[in-house]
Amino acid sequence: MTRILNKRVLLLVASFLMSLQSTKVLSEWKKCGDQECEMAMSRVQATTDYLGPDCRYLNFKTGEEIIVYSKLSRKNENLWTGSKGKDFGYFPKDAVKVEEVFISEEVEVLTKETDFLCLHGDKYTFE
């Protein structure tokens, strides 16, 4: 009985730690094409397959096109945010090459808590 209880506690702790990891703030600042980060910044093409660690990340295959809307800055400059069809999320800038730039000047703004939530269907998932 004690072994089963220990396994359950271990699973609960592991689940809690995974939950904390998937909601952590990746950076306090980001660069965008406008103050609201609604303007597309560029169009990129995937140079490698990418599978993100959780639901906040955009998964893609080599050759797919992605529209970039923001780039994390200061603390974590290697992640960009973009969309591919109806999917949206973070991805490493080293996994893509820029095909077309839409804006000439980037604006640095504070990130929001909602920047780091998972979006499933039409509702936000708070983990």
N, C-alpha and C positions, 0 to 999 in steps of 0.2 A: 504494500500500500504506500509506503514511504517513497519507493522508487517512482511510482506513478505520480505522486504529488510533486516530487522534485522535477520530473520532466515537464509537468504542467506549468510550474513556476518558471522554469527555464524558457519554455515557449512563450509565456506571457511577457517576460523581460525582453526576449528577442523581438517580439512583435512591437512592443513599446519603443525600442531603440530604432527599429525600421521606420516607425511612424514619425519619430522626431527627425530622422534624416530626410524624409520626403517633404517636410514642411519648413526646413531651415531656409533662411534668407541666403541667397547665393551671392548677393552684392547689394550694397546700399545705394549705388548709383548706376545709371544706364545712360547711353547715348541714343538719341532718337532723331527723326527728321523734323519733328515739331514738339511742342510742349506736352501734348496729349499722347504722343507716340502712336498716332493713328496713320501717319503717312508712311508709305512703303519707302524704304531707304535704298534697296537694291534687289537685284535678281541674281541668285547664285545657282551653281550646279554642283551636285554632290560628286566628290572625287573618290569616295569610298562608301561602303555600306556602314550604317550606324544604327545601333540599338541602344537607346538610353537606359539608365539605371532605374528610372521610375516614370510615372505617368506625366511628369512635368516636361519630359524630353520628347523631341520630335524624332521619330524613327524614319529612316529612308534608305534607299538603295542607290548605288553608283549611277550617275546620269540623271537622276531626278532633279527637277527645278524647284527652288524654294524662294519665297519672297521674304526678305529680311525687314523686320519692323523695329528692332532695337538691338543694342550691343551692350552687354554688361561692361562696366568700367571700374577703374580703380582697383578694388580688391580682387576681382575675378574677370579679367579682360578676355579670356579665351572662349566665353560662351556668348552666342548670339541667339536672338529669338526670331522665329519665322513660321511661315505656314506653307503647307503643301496640300493643296485641295482643302478639305475641311479640317485637317489636322494642324495643330499649333503647338509649339514648344521650343525648348532650348536645344542647342546643338553646338558642338565644338567648331570654331571658325576654321580650324585646320582640316576639317573634313569636307570643305567646299572651296570652290574658286568663284570669284566674282565675275559675272558675265555682263552685267549692266548696272550702272549707278544712277539712281533717280534723284538724289538730293546732293547739293554741293556743300552744305554746311550742317554739321551735327550739333544738336543741343543736348547738354548734359542735365539730367533731372534725377530727383530722388526716386528710388523704386517704391512700390506700394506692397503691402502685405498680400494683396490679391495677385501680384505678379508671380507668386510662388505657390499657387494652389493648382490642383488638378481640376480639369474641366472634362466631365463625362456627359455627353449628350447635351442637354439644355440646363444642367445644374452643376454647381460647384461641389466638389467633394472635399470636405475638410477632414484631413487625416490626423 
